[in-house]
């Protein structure tokens, strides 16, 4: 499920790195986006809509929609479709609008 080509975006593929998503260890490549790494790992639901709690996934991939907002390293509302992956990141599904700790 790894995205190798996209008509608009380019994905850099650096060294293999590990990060966690909701407590699970996930492997991706440094430089690709967090959303691309999650998609490649088979993780399709990134959040749920606030009102109806419907699942939301990787949609626009350019940071324009809000389907990929997650908490990254304690920071809520990170658009993971444009956020580069780094070793050791802690990514969590965000409930509602997110809250700063």
N, C-alpha and C positions, 0 to 999 in steps of 0.2 A: 504493500500500500504506500510505499514511498513515492513522493512526487518527484519525478526526474525532469519533467518539462512543464512549463506553464506559458501561455501565450503572452503574458505581460511581465511576470516576475522571474527573477533568477534566484536560484538557491545555491549558495556556496556550500561545499561539502568539505569540511575540515576534518579534524581527528575525531574519533568516536569518544563520546562523553556520556556519563551517567548523571541523571537528575531524578527527582522524585515527583510523582503526581499522585496526590491523595494517598500518600504513604507507600506507594508501589515504586520500585526502581524501574526506570525507563531508560533506554539507550537511544541516543540520537547523534547527530553530527554537529560539531561546533560550527556556528555560522548560519545554519538553517534556522528557520523560525521555530519557536516552541510548538506552534500549532502543526507545522509540518512533521515534526518529530512525533507528536502525539498521534497524528493521523497514520503515520507509518507503523506505529505500535498497535494500531487497531482501536485506539480510544477516539470514539466519534462524538460523544456527548460532552460538551465543554461547560455548559451551564443550562439552567432552566429559566424560562421566561418568568418575569416577576408576577404577572397577574394570573396566568393560567398554568404555570409550572410545566409548560411544554418543553421538550428537549431542544437545545440549540447546538449547532455544530459549526465546523469550518465552512464559512460561507463566502465572503467577498475576498478575503486574503490580501486586502490592501489597506485595512484599518478604517474603513468607512462605516461599517455596521457595528453593532454591539453584540454580535453572536459569540464572540470569542473572549469576552471579558472574564479574566480569572485573577486570582491572587497569586502574585509571584514574589517570593522572598518577603512575605508580610505586607506587600503593597497591593491594595485592591484596585480593580478596574484597569488592569494591564491588558492591552490589546495584543494577545499572544500571536496573532497572525503576522505581526510586524516586529515582534520582539525577538532578537537573536538569542539562540540557546547558548548557555554557558555551563560548564562543569559545576555540578552540585546545587543547581537551582532547586528551590522547593516550590512546586506549583500545586495550587489547591482550587477545587471547584468553589466558586463564590456563591454564597447565598444572598439573594436579594441584591441590593445596591452596593454591598460591601461596606466594611467599617474599618477605620484605622485603629490600630491597637494603641 
